[in-house]
Amino acid sequence: MEFTPETMAANAAAVQARIEAACAKCGRDPSEVHLLWVSKTKPIEAVRAAYAAGARDFGENRVQELVEKFSDPLPGVVRHLIGPLQSNKARKAAACADVIHSVASLDLVRRLDQLAEEENRTLRLLFQVNCSGEGTKSGLAPEEVEPFLRALPETPRLLYSGLMTIGPNTGNPEDARLPFRRLRAWRDAFLGSDGRFARFSELSMGMSEDLEVAIEEGATWVRVGTALFGARDYGAPATKE
Ligand SMILES: *Cc1c(COP(=O)(O)O)cnc(C)c1O
């Protein structure tokens, strides 16, 4: 794919039309659904073209890639880390990410709190749940969610924004419906339950394949890569883990 502002704007319009159709189907206001541009594995030219087409929220899977592309972000850019975060990369993440969608351990929460203090930053956190129970996915197991949330420290440096999940990768978007519904039930149960959860409103769920189902089940962030930037080439050396 050629990364020009025109192609990016056309792809975004197609995705936005899907978002609006899904909202119309379930009576939601499309302004409640935010589009996260997942630029992982894509070159900086893709980011620039997307930015020129109006993109401001960008998602990366790997801390190193986030740092490479976004340590000096264009004005107004919000940087989202959506991939698993190891504690040895936490400092870089705390310095470079604005929102982290993939937090799933209390040790990491405490570490990020300390680092945010040192970096004099506020971080928005979402907690990843492995709703489908697939062994290959990271995140809290369903039975861990409530004890984990109850144990979160109260701190001015971290804003607990909501929950994230990745739908099961079965090829049938309907298979994501119950996992997404479950995520929403936890969000509903905790939102406003005490001061820590005063703004616990976000549901980060839905990707290129299953964003309609996610919106019907309440997504406030859809994380879209392929439908905006084209297929990813995992053979490229720059993307090797
Ligand atoms: C890659 C990725 C996405 C985007 O997936 P697409 O199917 O390309 O839209 C969304 N969320 C996470 C966590 C990802 O790793």
The ligand as an SDF file (V2000), in Angstrom:
LIG
                    3D

 15 15  0  0  0  0  0  0  0  0999 V2000
   -2.3980   -5.6180   15.9130 C   0  0  0  0  0  0  0  0  0  0  0  0
   -3.3940   -5.3020   16.9560 C   0  0  0  0  0  0  0  0  0  0  0  0
   -4.6020   -4.6730   16.6280 C   0  0  0  0  0  0  0  0  0  0  0  0
   -5.0210   -4.3400   15.2110 C   0  0  0  0  0  0  0  0  0  0  0  0
   -5.3830   -5.4960   14.5450 O   0  0  0  0  0  0  0  0  0  0  0  0
   -6.0170   -5.4700   13.0480 P   0  0  0  0  0  0  0  0  0  0  0  0
   -6.6540   -6.7820   12.9320 O   0  0  0  0  0  0  0  0  0  0  0  0
   -4.8750   -5.2720   12.1150 O   0  0  0  0  0  0  0  0  0  0  0  0
   -6.9740   -4.3450   12.9940 O   0  0  0  0  0  0  0  0  0  0  0  0
   -5.4580   -4.3660   17.6670 C   0  0  0  0  0  0  0  0  0  0  0  0
   -5.1600   -4.6560   18.9430 N   0  0  0  0  0  0  0  0  0  0  0  0
   -4.0140   -5.2500   19.3060 C   0  0  0  0  0  0  0  0  0  0  0  0
   -3.7310   -5.5300   20.7280 C   0  0  0  0  0  0  0  0  0  0  0  0
   -3.0970   -5.6020   18.3210 C   0  0  0  0  0  0  0  0  0  0  0  0
   -1.9660   -6.2160   18.6730 O   0  0  0  0  0  0  0  0  0  0  0  0
  1  2  1  0
  2  3  1  0
  2 14  2  0
  3  4  1  0
  3 10  2  0
  4  5  1  0
  5  6  1  0
  6  7  2  0
  6  8  1  0
  6  9  1  0
 10 11  1  0
 11 12  2  0
 12 13  1  0
 12 14  1  0
 14 15  1  0
M  END
$$$$
